[in-house]
Amino acid sequence: MSTGRIKKKNAGEVSITILSEIISWYYPETKTLTIYSQDGDTYDFQRKAETDLRKVFAAKAPVPISYKSNDAILCQLVREGKINIDDINEYRKDVRKITYSKEQDDYAIVLVTELVNNELFAELVSDKTVHIIF
């Protein structure tokens, strides 16, 4: 893994991630490709596949691939009023690493990756300048 750790991956999730990248190059008419995954390493697999395919298809541009993690979906549901942030402990059972962007007071954007408990998660969700990436 990019972190140096050794971990076996679910072959189905890896296959779907790589297949999505291939589709993004072969079918440019595709409007949206979104991978739903809680595994942050899927992003690393997709980036590696994109780098390799960019060498083959130098004259083409891929369809961008987006991601939605469980935390991104929970954030969306809270912001749309479909679930209550006070019930977050029912949906989010553990501390997880989240990558998000946040707008600073000077309108600069900072990218943060950190372990987030439910209390911090509720703060992030209530801050409209925060966008959960993964």
ZIBELLIN-V41199 format. One line per field, one symbol per residue. ss: DSSP state (H for helix, E for strand, - for the rest). A space follows every 10 residues. Layout:
# ZIBELLIN-V41199
ss: ???
This chain:
# ZIBELLIN-V41199
ss: ---------- HHHHHHHHHH HHHHHH---- --EEEE---- HHHHHHHHHH HHHHHH---- ----EEEE-H HHHHHHHHH- ----HHHHHH H----EEEEE EEE-----EE EEEEEE-HHH HHHHHH---E EE--
